[in-house]
Amino acid sequence: MSVLTELVVAHTGLDHESSEHLQLLVGEWQLLADLSFSDLLLLAPTADGRMICLAQVRATTAPTVYPDDLVGSYASAADTATCERVRRTGAPIRDRVTFFPVRRAPDSEVIAVVSRKGSTREQQSSSQLEVAYLESATTLLSMVADGSFPPDNASTELLTGPRAGDGLVLLDETGMVKYASPNAMSAYRRMGVTTDLKGAAFISLTRSLVHDRFDSEEMEHRLRAALDGLSPLRIEVDVQGATVLYRALALSTHRRPSGALVLLRDVTDIRRRDRQLLSKDATIREIHHRVKNNLQTVAALLRLQARRVSTPAGKAALNESVRRVSSIALVHETLSMSLDETVDFDGIVDRLIPMVTDVASPAAAGSGVTVRRGSSFGILPADTATPLVMVLAELLQNAVEHAFKSTPVGEFGQVVVQCSRRPGQLTVSVTDNGSGLPADFSLENSDRLGLQIVRTLVAGELRGSISVQTNSERHGTTATLEIPLRRRTDSRPPSEPGGQQKMRPA
């Protein structure tokens, strides 16, 4: 819930529709302030007869007159009395501070008041830019007062777009240019226009610059909609190698269309950088794809070699190498389809589980061991996912191969992978219902390759810790990983895990 909504609920009697309209108005807040060269306050009546400030905005085009944050504070007695007059009469009051009523629709009741303070330019401005800004601001605030601005469909518009300082073109009711700001002129110079925009037929001129027929028709349709009093969405067009973002606001006087305010921004450099980033992202995904293919080729060669080896120990070692290489390939395959360096780790675990059971020894495979994921991992960064999938592969393989050797015939083993997340921390557990740890097992003294891989990855790559313990009544084992989820800026590995950590030999 936004601050404005919270204040409306807590202090005013406004209904939901009125609150939504005020949210739309605040969405246009910065534009109104910049065009007015003024600070704006949105004031609403409370149940006890006071006026509370629901929102505040400072102009970027002029010095502020309200250095303090006034949101949530009450208006002075004098301003409250003026606001009551505005609410009662429904007409603006212009003085040292100008007050405009806020309506949801024409002829509806006044739901709030906008105060404008800070600019004395209305009396002393001589710049054409300032005159155009103030004319636009006065028209828009008058439309706020009669309920025609912001329009009801404004919520469907993008939250980012051209600002007043990016480029402004003021059109009369026939679509002729009354004024074009220097930045707007610069954008049109970049599009190939060498003549002055003032007095030009803006729609036909702009359409002639857009070579794409569909874009030109859409541009004309939206500009004419603004002249007809509608509120079209923003549109972005490519013209003469330049990319320009447009937004047209309908202007009306006494509820009759009186022209349009066109805001435009040259976003050529921004879109060029966006394309470069997309190209780099595509290159990175292609690299991940090729790494995945190479790893799968290596795994296939190791698998072929394992078939030719006659000694059980050699065949088992090659099969374990196949599993380790394939587990890394899973991460790169997922990254090759991702738009960023993050992966949905649930899918990786779900594909890892059958891979582990497929390469298990015949005795383990025939014992009816079931491996499943019991909870969601969510989205993980690639630098965490790669070592974590190798650690899980070793732990799952260890459980499948060793936990159920003494399980009575007819009983089925189960291995469950669980995960829980809290801010900055990931906890992963691998639990089985097997025979438990050997009494003389020591994590630190074990020289098994799989165990060494786990210890090295957890301590060095994941910067975490691992603990392994037998469950209650020596019924099964749980291996628990504690992994910090943060960017690693220090490349030095942390100290080795403490001596209390124990694990069954791999």
Summary of the structure (lengths in Angstrom):
residues: 506
radius of gyration: 33.9
end to end distance: 52.0
largest distance: 98.4
contacts: 1579
relative contact order: 0.06
helix: 44%
strand: 22%
